[in-house]
Amino acid sequence: MNPFDKGVGTRSADPETPVEAVKAKDILPLDKQKRQLPPIKRVGELVKLRPPQRPEIIKGILRTRCKMSLGGAAKARKTWQLLDLATAVATGNGLVKVRDR
């Protein structure tokens, strides 16, 4: 027996147990539901409550838990640049400087 054949409801952990249908009387109207929204704050208050900045992984470029992208033309050595960057971060050394052609 498919537990989803009974209609709307919650599925129990046991697949053999039938689904209990949600009754309309169990659902509260939106105006009577308990709201969980935070209080409204003014912009000035939000500016004062700036979150602390995360530590830098690459000084002036990248912080922890942030994303970075590298774009450029085809054959512009983007993959090599990212490999050099990953190696520098992993080893703690600086980036390798390469002369132009």
N, C-alpha and C positions, 0 to 999 in steps of 0.2 A: 504494500500500500504506500503510495506517494504521500508524504506528510504535507505537501503543498496543495493537495486536492481539496482540502477543507476550506480554503479561502484565506482571508487575512488573519494573521496571527503570528505567534512566535514559535520557533522550532525548538524542541527540547533536545538535550544531548543524546537521548536514546532514539534511534531512528524508528523504532517500533511504536513509540508513544505518539498518539495523534496530536495534531496541532489544535490548540485552544483558540477559538475565534475571539477576536476583540469585539466587545459589545459597544454599541454607540453610547450607552450611558456612562461607560468608563472614560470616554474622551471628553476633556473639559474644553469649553469654548476658549478662544484666544484671549478674550478679555478677562477670564477668570483664572488663567494659568499663572503660576508664579513666575515672574520675570527675573531673569538672571543677568540682565544687562548692567554694566558698570555705570556709575554716575557720569553725567556729562561734565566735561572740564573745558575751561577757556584755553585759548591758544597760548596765552602767556604762562599759564600753569604748566602746560605740556613742554614749553621751551625750557622752563626751569628744571623739569624732571628728565633731562636728557639721560639716556642710559649710558653706562660707562663704555668706553671704546674697547673693543677686543684687542688682544695683543697682535702685533704685526708679525707676519711670516716673512714677507719681503718688504723691507723698509720703504714706506711711501707708495707701495703698489698694492699689497694684498694683506688682508687681516684674516685671522682664524675664522672658520665657518663661513667665509665669503666665497663668491664665485669669481672666476676670471676667465676671460676669453681672449684669444689672439686671432686677429684677422689679417689678411694680406692677399696679394695676388698669387696666382698659381706659380709653383716652383720658387717661392720666396723664402724657403727654408723655415717655414713655420714649425714643422715637426721637430727639426733639429733644435730650434730655439726652445721649444717646450721641453725637450729631453734635457737640454743644458740647464734649464730652470729647475726641473725636477731633481736633477743631480745636485745642483747647488743647494737646494732646500734640504735634501736628504743628508748631505754631508756637512752642511754648515759652511761651506766655502762660497766664495763669490762666483759670479757668472764668468764664463770663459769669454774673453774678448777675441773676436776673429777679425782679421783685416778684410777690407773690401777687396773684391777681385781686381 
